Amino acid sequence: MKELISSGLEALGLTGSVPPDAAEKLAEYGRLLLEKNQVMNLTAIRDEAGVARLHMLDCAALLPCTDFSQARTLLDVGTGAGFPGLPLKILLPQLDVTLLDSLNKRVDWLNEVSAQLELTGVRAIQGRAEERALDKSMRDSFDLVTARAVADLRLLAELCLPFVKVGGRFLAMKSVDSDQELDQAAHAIKLLGGRVRDVKDYAIPGTEVTHRLVIVEKVASTLKGYPRRWAKIQKAPL
């Protein structure tokens, strides 16, 4: 796994800009993921090559897509097994990373993994995004908010944009066939204080897979009342 990740980081032009041990730590993270996956459903990808490319390098490929140099805090909403937040932490140790997930057992595992990888400045917390976004200590607080969830962009925008500070960015990882979804989300993004800054398609090294990063800039504070309750968000998307 380490060799695949190393060559992928090189293909992305990241070798000199990430820590020397990044590939080794990403590979160890992948090993721990596959080990835990035998007793807890964390990923449908069950082989080392798939984890290296479709998880680790998929997340690493975000780095050339947008500027991370000024960002200090990152929140990963619906982090699941830690993607993309934990790989980004490994690649950019200066980031203070919060991993948010609704399941305690995943949160416990992510905190264990972070300790095993000797990572500092990272914490996994349990909670639902639509509830945590009402918390004054988290609302309008993060330079970057990421989401790799499969949910519609209108829903993701309502869940994620309230966390982003004005001047910060929401990074949504989507498929390349999301043009219609992006068009439909335009109203929601504007209403929630955002503006689409860029859309970048990127290839995952060692595969024929192309994914998309939607970069939304926060230009105004999100109006009070958002996000709504989850049932309302699902029933009546913005």
C-alpha positions as CSV (number, residue, x, y, z in Angstrom):
1,M,0.0,0.0,0.0
2,K,2.8,2.4,0.8
3,E,4.4,2.1,-2.6
4,L,1.0,2.7,-4.4
5,I,0.4,5.8,-2.2
6,S,4.0,7.1,-2.7
7,S,3.7,6.8,-6.5
8,G,0.3,8.4,-6.4
9,L,1.5,11.4,-4.3
10,E,4.3,11.8,-6.8
11,A,1.9,11.7,-9.7
12,L,-0.1,14.5,-8.0
13,G,3.0,16.6,-7.6
14,L,2.8,16.5,-3.8
15,T,6.0,14.6,-2.9
16,G,8.0,17.7,-1.8
17,S,5.1,19.5,-0.1
18,V,3.8,16.8,2.3
19,P,5.7,15.2,5.3
20,P,8.3,12.6,4.4
21,D,6.3,9.9,6.4
22,A,2.9,10.8,4.8
23,A,2.8,7.7,2.6
24,E,3.8,5.5,5.5
25,K,1.1,6.9,7.8
26,L,-1.6,6.8,5.1
27,A,-0.7,3.1,4.5
28,E,-0.8,2.3,8.2
29,Y,-4.2,4.1,8.4
30,G,-5.4,1.9,5.5
31,R,-4.1,-1.2,7.2
32,L,-6.0,-0.3,10.4
33,L,-9.1,0.4,8.4
34,L,-9.1,-3.0,6.7
35,E,-8.4,-4.7,10.0
36,K,-11.3,-3.0,11.7
37,N,-13.5,-3.5,8.7
38,Q,-13.6,-7.2,9.5
39,V,-15.7,-6.5,12.5
40,M,-17.3,-3.1,11.7
41,N,-18.7,-2.0,8.4
42,L,-16.5,1.0,7.6
43,T,-15.9,0.6,3.8
44,A,-17.1,-1.4,0.9
45,I,-13.5,-1.4,-0.5
46,R,-11.8,-4.5,0.9
47,D,-8.5,-4.7,-0.8
48,E,-5.3,-2.8,-0.2
49,A,-4.9,-1.4,-3.7
50,G,-8.5,-0.1,-3.6
51,V,-8.0,1.6,-0.2
52,A,-4.8,3.1,-1.4
53,R,-6.2,4.6,-4.5
54,L,-9.9,5.1,-4.0
55,H,-9.6,6.4,-0.4
56,M,-6.2,7.8,0.3
57,L,-5.3,9.1,-3.1
58,D,-8.8,10.3,-3.8
59,C,-8.5,12.6,-0.7
60,A,-4.9,13.6,-1.5
61,A,-6.0,14.7,-4.9
62,L,-7.9,17.6,-3.3
63,L,-4.6,19.4,-2.5
64,P,-3.8,20.5,-6.1
65,C,-7.5,21.6,-6.6
66,T,-7.6,24.5,-4.1
67,D,-5.3,26.5,-1.8
68,F,-4.9,25.0,1.7
69,S,-2.0,27.3,2.7
70,Q,-4.1,29.8,4.7
71,A,-6.5,27.3,6.3
72,R,-6.0,26.5,10.0
73,T,-9.2,24.7,10.9
74,L,-11.1,22.0,9.1
75,L,-14.4,20.2,9.9
76,D,-15.2,17.0,8.1
77,V,-19.0,16.5,8.2
78,G,-20.3,12.9,8.1
79,T,-16.7,11.7,8.2
80,G,-17.6,7.9,8.4
81,A,-14.2,6.1,8.3
82,G,-12.4,9.5,8.3
83,F,-12.5,10.6,4.7
84,P,-11.3,13.1,3.7
85,G,-10.5,14.7,7.0
86,L,-8.0,12.2,8.4
87,P,-5.9,11.9,5.2
88,L,-5.8,15.7,4.9
89,K,-4.6,15.9,8.5
90,I,-1.8,13.4,7.7
91,L,-0.8,15.4,4.5
92,L,-1.2,18.8,6.1
93,P,-0.2,18.4,9.8
94,Q,-0.7,22.2,10.5
95,L,-4.5,21.8,10.1
96,D,-6.6,21.5,13.3
97,V,-9.1,18.9,12.2
98,T,-12.5,17.9,13.7
99,L,-14.2,14.8,12.4
100,L,-17.9,14.8,12.9
101,D,-20.0,11.6,12.7
102,S,-23.4,10.5,14.1
103,L,-22.2,7.0,15.3
104,N,-20.3,6.7,18.6
105,K,-18.5,3.5,17.5
106,R,-17.0,5.2,14.5
107,V,-16.0,8.2,16.6
108,D,-14.3,6.0,19.1
109,W,-12.4,4.1,16.4
110,L,-11.3,7.4,14.7
111,N,-9.9,8.7,18.0
112,E,-8.1,5.3,18.5
113,V,-6.6,5.5,15.0
114,S,-5.5,9.1,15.5
115,A,-3.7,8.1,18.7
116,Q,-2.1,5.1,17.0
117,L,-0.8,7.3,14.2
118,E,0.5,9.8,16.8
119,L,-1.5,12.6,15.3
120,T,-2.1,15.8,17.4
121,G,-4.6,18.5,16.6
122,V,-7.3,16.1,15.5
123,R,-10.5,15.1,17.4
124,A,-13.5,13.0,16.4
125,I,-16.8,14.0,17.9
126,Q,-20.3,12.4,17.9
127,G,-23.3,14.4,16.7
128,R,-25.7,15.2,13.9
129,A,-24.6,18.1,11.7
130,E,-28.0,19.8,11.8
131,E,-27.8,19.9,15.6
132,R,-24.1,20.7,16.0
133,A,-24.4,23.6,13.5
134,L,-26.6,25.4,16.1
135,D,-23.8,25.2,18.6
136,K,-22.3,28.7,19.0
137,S,-18.8,27.1,19.5
138,M,-19.0,25.5,16.1
139,R,-21.2,27.7,13.9
140,D,-19.3,30.1,11.6
141,S,-16.0,28.7,13.0
142,F,-14.1,26.8,10.4
143,D,-11.8,27.8,7.6
144,L,-12.7,24.7,5.7
145,V,-15.6,22.3,5.9
146,T,-15.5,19.0,3.8
147,A,-18.1,16.4,2.9
148,R,-17.6,13.2,1.0
149,A,-21.2,12.1,1.5
150,V,-23.4,10.8,-1.3
151,A,-26.3,13.2,-0.3
152,D,-27.7,15.7,-2.7
153,L,-25.7,19.0,-2.8
154,R,-28.7,21.0,-1.6
155,L,-28.8,18.9,1.6
156,L,-25.0,19.0,2.0
157,A,-25.0,22.8,1.6
158,E,-27.6,23.2,4.3
159,L,-25.7,20.9,6.7
160,C,-22.2,22.2,6.0
161,L,-22.3,25.9,5.2
162,P,-23.5,27.1,8.6
163,F,-20.2,25.8,10.0
164,V,-18.0,27.8,7.6
165,K,-16.7,31.2,8.7
166,V,-17.2,34.1,6.3
167,G,-14.2,34.0,3.9
168,G,-13.9,30.2,4.4
169,R,-14.8,27.4,2.0
170,F,-17.0,24.4,1.8
171,L,-15.5,21.6,-0.2
172,A,-17.9,19.0,-1.5
173,M,-16.6,15.9,-3.1
174,K,-19.0,14.8,-5.9
175,S,-19.1,12.7,-9.1
176,V,-18.4,14.2,-12.5
177,D,-22.0,13.8,-13.6
178,S,-23.3,16.3,-11.0
179,D,-23.9,19.2,-13.3
180,Q,-27.7,19.1,-12.8
181,E,-27.3,18.7,-9.1
182,L,-25.0,21.7,-9.0
183,D,-27.5,23.8,-10.9
184,Q,-30.3,22.7,-8.6
185,A,-28.2,23.7,-5.6
186,A,-27.6,27.2,-6.7
187,H,-30.5,28.7,-4.8
188,A,-29.7,26.9,-1.6
189,I,-26.0,27.8,-1.7
190,K,-26.9,31.5,-2.2
191,L,-29.6,31.5,0.5
192,L,-27.1,29.9,3.0
193,G,-24.4,32.6,2.4
194,G,-22.3,30.8,-0.2
195,R,-21.1,31.3,-3.7
196,V,-19.6,28.6,-6.0
197,R,-16.0,29.7,-6.5
198,D,-14.8,26.8,-8.6
199,V,-15.5,23.3,-9.9
200,K,-12.5,21.1,-10.4
201,D,-12.5,17.6,-11.9
202,Y,-9.5,15.5,-11.0
203,A,-8.2,12.0,-11.9
204,I,-7.2,9.6,-9.2
205,P,-3.7,8.3,-9.9
206,G,-3.5,4.7,-11.0
207,T,-7.1,4.5,-12.0
208,E,-9.4,5.6,-14.7
209,V,-11.7,7.3,-12.2
210,T,-12.4,11.0,-12.3
211,H,-14.1,12.8,-9.4
212,R,-15.2,16.4,-8.9
213,L,-14.6,19.0,-6.2
214,V,-17.1,21.7,-5.8
215,I,-15.6,24.7,-4.0
216,V,-18.1,27.0,-2.3
217,E,-16.9,30.3,-0.7
218,K,-18.8,31.6,2.3
219,V,-19.5,35.3,1.5
220,A,-22.2,36.0,4.2
221,S,-23.3,34.5,7.5
222,T,-25.9,31.8,7.3
223,L,-29.4,33.1,8.2
224,K,-30.8,32.1,11.6
225,G,-33.1,29.1,11.2
226,Y,-30.7,27.0,9.1
227,P,-30.0,24.2,9.1
228,R,-33.5,23.0,9.7
229,R,-34.5,19.7,11.3
230,W,-33.3,16.7,9.2
231,A,-36.8,15.5,8.4
232,K,-37.6,18.9,7.0
233,I,-34.3,19.1,5.0
234,Q,-35.1,15.8,3.4
235,K,-38.8,16.5,2.7
236,A,-38.3,20.0,1.3
237,P,-34.8,20.7,0.0
238,L,-34.0,24.3,-0.5
